[in-house]
Amino acid sequence: IMNAFGLMQIGLILSSTTIISSLQCNHLPLQQRKVIENSLRLLDKMGKKFPQQCLREKMTFRFPTQVLQPRQKETVGAAIEEIFQHIFYIFSKNLTLATWDGTALDQFQNGLYLQIEQLEACVIKKHTQHHWSKEVNRLKLKKYFQKIDCFLKDKQHDLCSWEISRAEMRRCLQLIDKMTRKL
């Protein structure tokens, strides 16, 4: 749960990011890499090593890598924005049974939120909604994240389901990182 101070910080950061955002759209790929590196570090910091008792509960979600294939920076940017929104959504509910470091979790969520804002500003500027509206890709992403969401619900958001989801988000962010480096 985010406290008032945290929300105030986000508000201040957001007001300053809009001014800076026009300058930063050009540096978005580099910025995304930093955000992803930071997010990966925070995912590791949030929890400890993968719990042994959860190993037998492995689940394959199969990230739709083709959504990151287009060679246009803007299209990939729109896809990444969507992915970040899904991750943010998943990591902002029913976390009671996840025994994670609260500070790292807050920082992870804040980082994602700020990057979503940044991407939205840049993506809208470039009017790439049209390109990205390849509904097929959007639906593939939605399906992938729904699978994770349903898995969490089926397991009643228990410790193992969260740890498996955390590991999956790690893989997801690593894939995005690999793609942005190619661009």
Phi, psi and chi 1 to 4 in degrees:
 res  aa     phi    psi   chi1   chi2   chi3   chi4
   1 ILE       -  132.5  -45.5  -93.4      -      -
   2 MET   -88.4  134.4 -153.4  178.7  -58.3      -
   3 ASN   -86.7  172.3   58.4   20.8      -      -
   4 ALA   -61.0  -38.4      -      -      -      -
   5 PHE   -61.5  -43.1 -179.2   68.3      -      -
   6 GLY   -61.1  -42.7      -      -      -      -
   7 LEU   -65.7  -38.4  -73.3  172.0      -      -
   8 MET   -63.8  -41.8 -159.7  166.8   70.0      -
   9 GLN   -59.7  -45.6  -79.4  179.5  -49.9      -
  10 ILE   -60.3  -43.7  -72.0  176.1      -      -
  11 GLY   -58.0  -45.4      -      -      -      -
  12 LEU   -64.4  -43.6  -74.8  169.9      -      -
  13 ILE   -64.4  -42.7  -66.1  166.0      -      -
  14 LEU   -62.2  -42.1  -72.0  179.9      -      -
  15 SER   -64.0  -34.4   58.2      -      -      -
  16 SER   -80.4  -26.3   58.6      -      -      -
  17 THR   -72.3  -30.6   49.5      -      -      -
  18 THR   -62.8  -37.7   31.9      -      -      -
  19 ILE   -65.4  -44.5  -59.6  158.7      -      -
  20 ILE   -77.7  -26.2  -57.1  165.0      -      -
  21 SER   -55.2  -38.8   72.1      -      -      -
  22 SER   -62.0  -35.3   55.0      -      -      -
  23 LEU   -73.3  -31.7  -56.6  167.8      -      -
  24 GLN   -85.1  -13.4  -72.3 -179.8  -24.4      -
  25 CYS   -58.4  -33.6  -71.8      -      -      -
  26 ASN   -68.9  -28.6  -50.7  -30.7      -      -
  27 HIS  -101.5   18.0  -54.7  -68.5      -      -
  28 LEU   -57.9  -48.8 -151.7   54.8      -      -
  29 PRO   -55.9  -44.0  -25.9   34.9      -      -
  30 LEU   -63.4  -43.2  179.7   70.6      -      -
  31 GLN   -63.2  -41.4 -157.0 -178.9  -27.0      -
  32 GLN   -61.0  -42.2  -78.9  169.3  -16.3      -
  33 ARG   -59.0  -42.8  -82.3 -152.5  -62.8  -82.2
  34 LYS   -64.5  -43.0  -74.8  179.7 -177.4  166.6
  35 VAL   -62.9  -42.9  167.7      -      -      -
  36 ILE   -65.7  -45.4  -69.6  166.7      -      -
  37 GLU   -57.0  -45.8  -81.9  170.6   28.1      -
  38 ASN   -63.8  -44.0 -165.6   35.7      -      -
  39 SER   -61.8  -41.6  -64.7      -      -      -
  40 LEU   -63.5  -42.9  -73.8  167.3      -      -
  41 ARG   -61.5  -42.7 -170.2  179.6   53.6   73.1
  42 LEU   -69.6  -36.1  -71.8  167.3      -      -
  43 LEU   -59.6  -41.0  -88.5  175.4      -      -
  44 ASP   -67.6  -41.0  -72.2  -16.1      -      -
  45 LYS   -69.7  -31.5 -164.0  176.9  163.4 -168.8
  46 MET   -58.7  -47.3  -88.7  162.6   45.6      -
  47 GLY  -121.3  171.0      -      -      -      -
  48 LYS   -88.8 -158.5  -49.7 -141.7  175.7   11.4
  49 LYS   -63.7  154.4 -107.1  178.2   44.1 -166.2
  50 PHE   -58.3  122.8 -167.4   83.0      -      -
  51 PRO   -61.7  132.1  -15.5   27.1      -      -
  52 GLN   -54.1  -41.4  -72.9  -65.9  -48.0      -
  53 GLN   -66.2  -13.8   75.7  -96.9   28.1      -
  54 CYS   -93.0   -8.3  -58.6      -      -      -
  55 LEU   -59.5  -37.6  -75.8  172.6      -      -
  56 ARG   -75.3  -11.7   63.6  179.6  176.7  -85.6
  57 GLU   -94.1   14.7  -82.1 -170.0   56.4      -
  58 LYS   -46.5  147.4  -80.8  -77.4 -173.0 -150.1
  59 MET  -140.6  139.0  172.9   75.5  178.8      -
  60 THR  -105.8  125.7   47.3      -      -      -
  61 PHE  -103.5  -22.6  -62.4  103.7      -      -
  62 ARG    54.1   86.6  -72.5 -158.2 -171.3   88.6
  63 PHE   -62.8  132.1 -179.0   82.8      -      -
  64 PRO   -76.8   84.2   26.8  -30.5      -      -
  65 THR   -58.0  -25.5   46.9      -      -      -
  66 GLN   -63.2  -20.0   62.9  -87.0   29.8      -
  67 VAL   -68.1  -18.7  -59.2      -      -      -
  68 LEU  -102.0    6.7  -64.9  171.1      -      -
  69 GLN   -76.1  -33.8  -66.8  -51.4  -31.7      -
  70 PRO   -52.2  143.1  -15.2   21.4      -      -
  71 ARG   -83.9   -6.4  -73.7  -73.2  164.8 -110.5
  72 GLN   -81.9  128.0  -73.4  174.7  -60.5      -
  73 LYS   -56.3  -42.2  -91.0 -175.4 -155.4  163.6
  74 GLU   -65.5  -41.0  -66.4   84.9   20.6      -
  75 THR   -63.9  -44.5  -43.7      -      -      -
  76 VAL   -64.2  -39.2  172.5      -      -      -
  77 GLY   -58.0  -43.6      -      -      -      -
  78 ALA   -65.2  -40.0      -      -      -      -
  79 ALA   -64.3  -43.7      -      -      -      -
  80 ILE   -64.3  -40.8  -68.5  170.9      -      -
  81 GLU   -57.5  -46.1  178.4 -158.7  -26.6      -
  82 GLU   -60.8  -44.2 -173.0  110.0  -17.4      -
  83 ILE   -61.1  -46.7  -68.3  165.6      -      -
  84 PHE   -59.6  -39.0  -76.5  170.5      -      -
  85 GLN   -62.9  -42.8  -76.7  176.9  -17.4      -
  86 HIS   -63.8  -44.6  -76.6  -68.2      -      -
  87 ILE   -62.3  -44.1  -65.2  173.8      -      -
  88 PHE   -59.0  -44.4 -177.1   80.2      -      -
  89 TYR   -60.8  -48.3  171.6   74.9      -      -
  90 ILE   -62.2  -42.1  -77.0  178.1      -      -
  91 PHE   -87.2   18.0  -82.3   86.5      -      -
  92 SER  -124.5   24.8   56.7      -      -      -
  93 LYS  -151.8  151.4   54.2 -177.0 -166.6  158.6
  94 ASN    47.3   44.4  -62.8  -37.9      -      -
  95 LEU   -90.8   10.1  -70.9  156.6      -      -
  96 THR   -58.9  -35.7   44.6      -      -      -
  97 LEU   -90.1   -7.0  -64.1  174.5      -      -
  98 ALA   -80.7  123.2      -      -      -      -
  99 THR   -93.4   63.9   54.7      -      -      -
 100 TRP  -104.3  160.4  -66.8  -24.8      -      -
 101 ASP   -67.3  116.1  177.5  -62.6      -      -
 102 GLY   -62.7  -38.0      -      -      -      -
 103 THR   -65.7  -45.8  -50.1      -      -      -
 104 ALA   -63.1  -39.9      -      -      -      -
 105 LEU   -62.8  -46.2  176.6   62.9      -      -
 106 ASP   -59.8  -44.5  -79.2  -14.1      -      -
 107 GLN   -64.3  -38.5  -71.0  171.6  -14.1      -
 108 PHE   -61.9  -49.5  175.2   72.7      -      -
 109 GLN   -63.1  -44.4  -70.2  168.6  -36.5      -
 110 ASN   -61.4  -43.5  -68.7  -14.6      -      -
 111 GLY   -60.4  -45.3      -      -      -      -
 112 LEU   -62.1  -45.4  -79.6  175.8      -      -
 113 TYR   -60.0  -46.6 -174.4   77.9      -      -
 114 LEU   -63.4  -39.1  -69.1  172.4      -      -
 115 GLN   -68.6  -35.9 -168.1   60.1   17.4      -
 116 ILE   -61.2  -46.8  -69.2  165.2      -      -
 117 GLU   -58.3  -46.5  -69.2  -73.7  -57.6      -
 118 GLN   -60.1  -49.3 -171.0   78.6   60.2      -
 119 LEU   -63.5  -41.6  -77.9  162.3      -      -
 120 GLU   -57.6  -47.2  -93.4  175.8    4.5      -
 121 ALA   -59.1  -44.5      -      -      -      -
 122 CYS   -73.1  -42.1  -65.3      -      -      -
 123 VAL   -65.1  -43.1  168.0      -      -      -
 124 ILE   -63.3  -42.8  -71.9  165.6      -      -
 125 LYS   -54.6  -41.0 -100.3 -172.9 -147.2  128.9
 126 LYS   -88.8    3.2  -54.5 -136.7 -177.6 -139.7
 127 HIS    50.5   42.6  -57.2  -65.9      -      -
 128 THR   -89.9    1.3   51.6      -      -      -
 129 GLN   -52.8  -36.2 -118.5   46.9   41.7      -
 130 HIS   -61.9  -49.1  -47.9  -64.8      -      -
 131 HIS   -62.8  -44.9  -59.7  -60.9      -      -
 132 TRP   -71.9  -21.1  170.9 -122.3      -      -
 133 SER   -63.8   17.2  -75.5      -      -      -
 134 LYS   -64.6   89.2  -68.6 -169.5  171.1  110.5
 135 GLU   -50.7  -29.5  -75.0  -56.5  -49.2      -
 136 VAL   -56.1  -50.2 -178.7      -      -      -
 137 ASN   -63.4  -42.5  -76.7  -14.6      -      -
 138 ARG   -61.1  -42.4 -152.3  171.4 -134.3  153.6
 139 LEU   -67.3  -37.7  -73.7  171.5      -      -
 140 LYS   -61.6  -42.9  -76.9  178.0 -178.4  165.4
 141 LEU   -64.2  -45.3  -89.1  179.8      -      -
 142 LYS   -59.1  -44.2 -166.6  174.7  179.7  179.9
 143 LYS   -61.7  -44.7 -147.7  173.4 -173.7  176.3
 144 TYR   -58.7  -49.5  165.8   75.6      -      -
 145 PHE   -73.2  -28.6  -77.5  101.3      -      -
 146 GLN   -65.9  -36.9  -90.8  177.5  -20.5      -
 147 LYS   -59.7  -43.2 -155.7  172.6 -179.6 -177.9
 148 ILE   -66.2  -44.9  -64.8  168.1      -      -
 149 ASP   -60.2  -46.1 -157.5   31.9      -      -
 150 CYS   -64.4  -40.3  -71.2      -      -      -
 151 PHE   -58.2  -46.6  170.9   71.3      -      -
 152 LEU   -61.2  -43.7  -77.5  162.7      -      -
 153 LYS   -65.2  -44.5  -77.7  178.6 -172.9  155.4
 154 ASP   -58.3  -38.1  -70.3  -12.3      -      -
 155 LYS   -89.7    9.7  -61.6  -74.6 -178.7 -179.6
 156 GLN    52.9   39.9  -67.5  162.3  -19.1      -
 157 HIS    52.0   39.4  -63.3   86.2      -      -
 158 ASP   -75.6  172.2   69.7   -2.5      -      -
 159 LEU   -51.9  -50.3  174.1   77.0      -      -
 160 CYS   -63.9  -40.5  -74.9      -      -      -
 161 SER   -63.5  -36.3   66.1      -      -      -
 162 TRP   -69.7  -39.8  -86.1  119.6      -      -
 163 GLU   -66.7  -39.5  -73.1  -59.7  -27.2      -
 164 ILE   -66.1  -40.4  -69.7  166.4      -      -
 165 SER   -66.3  -38.9  -60.6      -      -      -
 166 ARG   -62.8  -43.4 -176.6  169.8   68.5  109.3
 167 ALA   -62.8  -38.6      -      -      -      -
 168 GLU   -66.9  -41.2 -177.5   62.2   24.5      -
 169 MET   -64.5  -32.1  -70.0  -53.1  101.5      -
 170 ARG   -62.8  -47.9 -165.9  173.0 -179.3   18.6
 171 ARG   -60.8  -43.2  -91.4 -167.7  -62.0  -79.5
 172 CYS   -59.3  -48.6  178.1      -      -      -
 173 LEU   -65.9  -35.0  -72.2  169.4      -      -
 174 GLN   -65.9  -37.5  -75.1  168.7  -29.8      -
 175 LEU   -64.3  -43.9  -82.0  167.9      -      -
 176 ILE   -61.0  -43.4  -65.1  170.9      -      -
 177 ASP   -58.8  -46.0 -171.9   44.9      -      -
 178 LYS   -59.6  -42.8 -140.0  157.9   84.7 -179.9
 179 MET   -67.2  -44.9  -79.7  -48.5  -59.9      -
 180 THR   -66.7  -27.4   53.3      -      -      -
 181 ARG   -69.5  -33.8  -76.0  177.0 -164.9  -80.1
 182 LYS   -69.3  -32.6  -75.7  180.0 -172.1  171.3
 183 LEU   -70.2      -  -72.7  175.4      -      -
